[in-house]
């Protein structure tokens, strides 16, 4: 079951620095482990993360097999206008998960 949590303030003053915390529930598989019969377990990881603020990219990251399961990210941006902050995770085997949160800027 794919699940994501994005945490940020519901409101902020214009120009204020806000912290965004994002977590995706995903059991990462590096592709280097073997089964009890010696066959490689296929790789299944999140490969990228992109966060947008009203459609403009504000943060991105590329992940590699060494990333932990359920990757957690925390980063900051400046509150400029009311709108939507959307976080998107993509990965192997067609994995795609998007979570959006509204922010009100006064």
C-alpha positions in Angstrom: 0.0 0.0 0.0 1.5 3.3 -1.1 1.3 6.1 1.4 3.0 9.5 1.8 3.0 12.1 4.5 3.8 15.8 3.8 3.9 18.1 6.8 4.2 21.9 6.6 2.5 24.9 8.2 -1.1 25.5 7.0 -0.4 29.2 7.0 2.6 31.5 6.9 3.5 35.2 6.5 4.8 36.3 3.1 8.6 36.0 3.2 8.6 33.6 6.1 10.9 30.5 5.8 8.8 27.3 6.2 10.0 23.8 6.7 8.6 21.0 4.6 8.9 17.4 5.8 8.1 14.5 3.4 8.0 10.8 4.0 7.0 8.0 1.6 6.2 4.5 2.9 8.1 2.1 0.6 10.1 -1.0 1.3 13.2 -0.5 -0.7 15.0 -3.5 -2.3 18.5 -2.8 -3.5 18.7 -5.6 -6.1 21.8 -7.0 -4.5 20.2 -9.5 -2.0 19.6 -13.1 -2.9 16.8 -15.4 -2.1 17.4 -18.6 -0.1 17.8 -20.3 -3.5 20.5 -17.9 -4.7 18.4 -15.9 -7.2 18.8 -12.1 -7.1 15.8 -10.2 -5.5 14.8 -7.7 -8.2 15.6 -4.0 -7.4 12.6 -1.9 -6.3 13.6 1.5 -5.1 12.3 5.1 -5.2 14.6 6.8 -7.8 13.5 10.4 -7.6 11.7 13.0 -5.6 10.4 16.4 -6.8 8.6 19.1 -4.8 6.8 21.9 -6.5 5.2 25.1 -5.1 2.3 26.2 -7.4 3.9 24.2 -10.2 7.4 25.6 -9.8 10.1 23.1 -8.7 11.6 24.1 -5.4 13.5 20.9 -4.4 14.5 17.6 -6.1 16.6 14.6 -5.2 17.8 11.4 -6.9 17.9 8.2 -4.9 20.2 5.2 -5.3 20.1 1.6 -3.9 21.7 2.7 -0.6 18.7 4.8 0.4 16.8 3.6 3.4 13.3 2.2 3.3 10.6 4.8 3.9 12.8 7.8 2.9 12.3 11.0 4.9 13.3 14.4 3.6 13.2 17.8 5.3 13.9 21.1 3.5 13.0 24.7 3.6 11.5 27.3 1.2 10.2 30.9 1.5 6.4 31.4 1.6 5.6 33.7 -1.3 1.9 33.1 -2.1 -1.0 31.0 -1.2 -1.3 27.8 -3.2 -0.3 24.1 -3.3 2.9 22.3 -2.4 3.0 19.0 -4.2 5.6 16.2 -3.6 6.1 13.4 -6.1 8.1 10.2 -5.6 8.8 8.0 -8.6 10.6 4.7 -8.8 11.2 1.3 -10.3 8.3 -0.9 -11.6 6.1 2.1 -12.4 6.0 3.4 -8.8 4.6 6.9 -8.6 3.1 8.6 -5.6 2.0 12.3 -5.3 0.8 14.1 -2.2 -0.3 17.8 -2.2 -0.8 20.2 0.7 -2.4 23.6 0.6 -0.7 26.6 2.2 -2.3 30.0 2.9 0.1 33.0 2.8 -0.9 36.4 4.3 
